[in-house]
Amino acid sequence: MSTFSVTFPSGAAWVPTFVQSIDETKCIGCGRCFKVCPRGVLTMVGLDEDGERVAIDQDGDDDEEYEKKVMTIAHRDLCIGCTACAKICPKKCYSHASLEV
């Protein structure tokens, strides 16, 4: 089986790697990856004391209490494989993989 790749006009090949998972135990919820993602792949959620996910009010007027906030993959199918999220992540939470075709 081969992997999806792109060939540039220069002849150079690029194999994009697409986001597979985020290690929530490492994530500090800083939001840097959310800001650099050009496609809206990610979203922030809160984790309560039981580790259950709680939606975060994006308007900022949320009364919920969180144990911590973490980034999650909301729209994996929108990922273009640029790995900007992994490059900016200070805790190296991301794993990526190439696409088999």
Secondary structure as a PSIPRED ss2 file (coil, helix, strand):
# PSIPRED VFORMAT (PSIPRED V4.0)

   1 M C   1.000  0.000  0.000
   2 S C   1.000  0.000  0.000
   3 T E   0.000  0.000  1.000
   4 F C   1.000  0.000  0.000
   5 S C   1.000  0.000  0.000
   6 V E   0.000  0.000  1.000
   7 T E   0.000  0.000  1.000
   8 F C   1.000  0.000  0.000
   9 P C   1.000  0.000  0.000
  10 S C   1.000  0.000  0.000
  11 G C   1.000  0.000  0.000
  12 A C   1.000  0.000  0.000
  13 A E   0.000  0.000  1.000
  14 W E   0.000  0.000  1.000
  15 V C   1.000  0.000  0.000
  16 P C   1.000  0.000  0.000
  17 T E   0.000  0.000  1.000
  18 F E   0.000  0.000  1.000
  19 V E   0.000  0.000  1.000
  20 Q E   0.000  0.000  1.000
  21 S E   0.000  0.000  1.000
  22 I E   0.000  0.000  1.000
  23 D C   1.000  0.000  0.000
  24 E C   1.000  0.000  0.000
  25 T C   1.000  0.000  0.000
  26 K C   1.000  0.000  0.000
  27 C C   1.000  0.000  0.000
  28 I C   1.000  0.000  0.000
  29 G C   1.000  0.000  0.000
  30 C C   1.000  0.000  0.000
  31 G C   1.000  0.000  0.000
  32 R H   0.000  1.000  0.000
  33 C H   0.000  1.000  0.000
  34 F H   0.000  1.000  0.000
  35 K H   0.000  1.000  0.000
  36 V H   0.000  1.000  0.000
  37 C C   1.000  0.000  0.000
  38 P C   1.000  0.000  0.000
  39 R C   1.000  0.000  0.000
  40 G C   1.000  0.000  0.000
  41 V C   1.000  0.000  0.000
  42 L E   0.000  0.000  1.000
  43 T E   0.000  0.000  1.000
  44 M E   0.000  0.000  1.000
  45 V E   0.000  0.000  1.000
  46 G E   0.000  0.000  1.000
  47 L E   0.000  0.000  1.000
  48 D C   1.000  0.000  0.000
  49 E C   1.000  0.000  0.000
  50 D C   1.000  0.000  0.000
  51 G C   1.000  0.000  0.000
  52 E C   1.000  0.000  0.000
  53 R E   0.000  0.000  1.000
  54 V E   0.000  0.000  1.000
  55 A E   0.000  0.000  1.000
  56 I C   1.000  0.000  0.000
  57 D C   1.000  0.000  0.000
  58 Q C   1.000  0.000  0.000
  59 D C   1.000  0.000  0.000
  60 G C   1.000  0.000  0.000
  61 D C   1.000  0.000  0.000
  62 D C   1.000  0.000  0.000
  63 D C   1.000  0.000  0.000
  64 E C   1.000  0.000  0.000
  65 E C   1.000  0.000  0.000
  66 Y C   1.000  0.000  0.000
  67 E C   1.000  0.000  0.000
  68 K E   0.000  0.000  1.000
  69 K E   0.000  0.000  1.000
  70 V E   0.000  0.000  1.000
  71 M E   0.000  0.000  1.000
  72 T E   0.000  0.000  1.000
  73 I E   0.000  0.000  1.000
  74 A C   1.000  0.000  0.000
  75 H C   1.000  0.000  0.000
  76 R H   0.000  1.000  0.000
  77 D H   0.000  1.000  0.000
  78 L H   0.000  1.000  0.000
  79 C C   1.000  0.000  0.000
  80 I C   1.000  0.000  0.000
  81 G C   1.000  0.000  0.000
  82 C C   1.000  0.000  0.000
  83 T C   1.000  0.000  0.000
  84 A H   0.000  1.000  0.000
  85 C H   0.000  1.000  0.000
  86 A H   0.000  1.000  0.000
  87 K H   0.000  1.000  0.000
  88 I H   0.000  1.000  0.000
  89 C C   1.000  0.000  0.000
  90 P C   1.000  0.000  0.000
  91 K C   1.000  0.000  0.000
  92 K C   1.000  0.000  0.000
  93 C C   1.000  0.000  0.000
  94 Y E   0.000  0.000  1.000
  95 S E   0.000  0.000  1.000
  96 H E   0.000  0.000  1.000
  97 A E   0.000  0.000  1.000
  98 S E   0.000  0.000  1.000
  99 L C   1.000  0.000  0.000
 100 E E   0.000  0.000  1.000
 101 V C   1.000  0.000  0.000
